[in-house]
Amino acid sequence: MEYLGLPAVSLAGHDKGTLLCVVGMEGERLLLADGRRRKVQNPKRKQFKHIVFIEATAHSGPWTNKSIRKYLSGVQELVCQVTTK
């Protein structure tokens, strides 16, 4: 499965509950960024068991901090709309 660009929520660690975007893979770990606290230049490494993916259209670049922030804000609005109904 291709994970690049998928939105995910952290389930463990100091960033628990944070909405992140998959920006790459490193072995058995995913590289995650949110464009604010975790930049594309220094992504967070997390194991698959510590995240859950959100069903949404994957981000399709360009891979800049600004574009990831914009994409994740749209995903956050979508999630809020679904949970409040």
N, C-alpha and C positions, 0 to 999 in steps of 0.2 A: 504494500500500500504506500502511496505517496503522501507524506505528511507535510511537506513544505507548504507554508502559507495557511495552515489550518489554525483556527483559534483554539485555545485550551485554557483550562483553569488549574492552577496549582492546588494540590491536595495536601501537601506536606512542606515543612520548612518555614523559614521566617517570612516567605512570600505567599503563605497559604491564602487561598481565595483570590489571588491576583489573576487577572485576565492577561494572557500572553499570546504571542503568535510564534509559530514554529518557523525559524529562519535557517535551519540546517540540521544535520545529523553528524554525530561523532561516535562511531562505533555503535554501542547499544544505548546511547543517550541522545536526547533531543536538545537542540540549541534553541532557546526561547528568548524573545525580546518583547518589550512593551513600548519602546521608543522614549520612555521617560527615565524610569529608574534603571532599567536594563536596556542599554543601547545595542544597536546592531553590531557595533564594533567590539562589544564585550557581552555576549549573550550568556544567559544562565543555562547551565547544563543540568538536565533533570532526567531521571529514569522514567520509563513509561508508566510504571506503577504509581508514580507520584503526581500524575496529571490525568485529567479527563478532558476529552475533546468535545467541542460544542459543534452541533450540526449547523454549519453555515457555509457559504461559498468561500473557498480559499482565497487568500490574498494573492494577487498575481503581479507583484512588483510595481514599480521599482522598490528595491529594498533600502529605503531611507527611514530614519527615525520618524520624520514627519508623516510619511505615507502610512507607516504602521500605526501611529497614534490615531490618525484619521480613520483607518480601517477598524481598529479596535473600538473606537467610540461608536461607530455604526453597529458593531456587533453588540456592544453593551446596551444600546437603545433597543435593539431587537430582543435581547434577553429580558430586559425590563418589561417590554410590552407583552411578551408571552407569559411572564410570571405574574403580572397584575391582572390578567383576564380570568 
